Structures are given as structure tokens and as C-alpha cells.
Amino acid sequence: MTIANVVIITKPNQKDVAEVAGQLAAWFRAKGIRTSVNPQPPPAADLCVVIGGDGTLLAAVRLMGSSQAPILAVNYGGLGFLTEVTLPELYPALERVLDGQFVIDQRMMLHAAVMRGESSMASHQALNDIVINKGTLARIIELEARVNGQYVSSFRSDGLIVSTPTGSTAYNLSAGGPIVFPSMNAIIMTPICSHTLTNRPIVLPSDVRVELTLRSSEDEVYATVDGQVGLRLESADRLIVEQAGRTVQLIAPAGKNYFDVLRGKLKWG
């Protein structure tokens, strides 16, 4: 892969991060590589370097839209399951990338559409998850779940998470959902604080259509996509979730593997 154009996207309003990005841009330009920092909108690029936490990466994926360049994600002060390259590793990792010593992980995304009657109210794509949850004062939520039109269950809970394997180590993990290897194609459905002990997380094949219908009448129920954008739901609204038609390309530098990341982040022995 020839790298002639690079986009750098950083965590906003962080002076120290801006300094790191400026130094990195100068490093690329010294090698004859055209580089832009936080451009609006991002131009077509051969490589995107994201400096921040997982939230910064999720925002960058949304910002870049369908013109996805391979992403090297650099962790700057956070747990960072997705941003697995540390600052001390940044320049050695980039040298390996420029030398072609890397692999690209294709991460599936979800497409979510909110339907009100026959009208589409909104549609978004998610790398991590779509979360339906209640407002601060709302009572429990009742959601009717169907997969490919087949009735699954009515979940009475504080909410429900629909996640990708990439998102399985995010809110899904905190809610008791399974860790799913990120290169798999699957859809994970996990209730949040279910009021029925037998309602458990479900791992589904990626080619299914998940339909969630809000049966409760509470005003404060929201669907949130990757923690970035949200929409208030009304009773009888339907959330349709399917595998998106595109993937996100995450660069994994040579020598890194997923189980090293899990051990480091989760403090496994």
C-alpha cells in the first residue's frame, strides 16, 4: 500500500494532543507525505491516524463516512480497546506501517433505522453498538424483540444493547455480555439489568434482521449510536438493526495480537 496522503484526527480541545499531532504531521511531511490535521470534512486519504481514546476513534469513523481509509488508532489516556497503540509505540509502529509490516482487521458495522409507523425517523451506522436505555426518572423499559420476523422475547429491563464483536468489550461487557473475537461477524443482544433473570445475552449470526419494538409508554427512552448520536423513542417505535454494507479497516501493527490486548486491558493473569 502506497501512502501519499494522511489525515490525523485527534481528541478535541486537548492542547497536549494537538502538540503530538503537530509533531506527527511534521514527521510525515519530512517524508514527503501530504498531511492534514482535523480537516473538515476529511479529504480522501491513504491512512488515517487517530490520537485519543475509543470515543475519538468512533467519532472519526462517523466523520469519515463511507470514504474509509485504514485507521491506525493511538491511545492517549484511556482504557482504549480500539486504540491499542501507545504513544511510545507510535513512531516505531508507523515505520512498520510505511514498510508494509502490518495487517488490516476488517471490523463489521451495524446499520440502525428508527421507524415510526411507516416513516423512517433516522438511520445511522455503528462500529460498537446501539443502546436503548431509559432516562433518569423513567421506569423499566419493555422491548419486544424479533429476529427475521420470529418472536424472541419481551425484555423488561433498564435497556438493551445491540453490539458488534468490536463493541463486545464496551458497554456490552459491563452489562454482562460475552467477549466476541473482533474479526467475527456476529450481532450480540444484551439486556441491561433485566428484571427477568432468565433473559440472557444472545449471539446471533450477522445476516439476521433484528427488530426491537418499544412497548412501554415512557417519554424518556433513547436510542444511542456509538455513544455519539441519539434519538428519543416513542411508544411503538421500531428499531431495525442489520449488518452494514461496509466495514472499518483497523491497522494492527506486526507483533500485536488480540489476547495481548485483553490481558493488558482487563488485567488477566
Secondary structure, DSSP 8 states (H G I E B T S, - for coil): ----EEEEEE-TT-HHHHHHHHHHHHHHHHTT-EEEES-SS----SEEEEEE-HHHHHHHHHHHTT----EEEEE-SS--SS--B-GGGHHHHHHHHHTT-EEEEEEEEEEEEEEETTEEEEEEEESSEEEEEE-TT---EEEEEEETTEEEEEEEESEEEEE-SGGGGTHHHHTT-----TTS-EEEEEEES-SSTT---EEEETT--EEEEE-S--S-EEEEETTTEEEE--TT-EEEEEEEEEEEEEEEETT--HHHHHHHHHT--
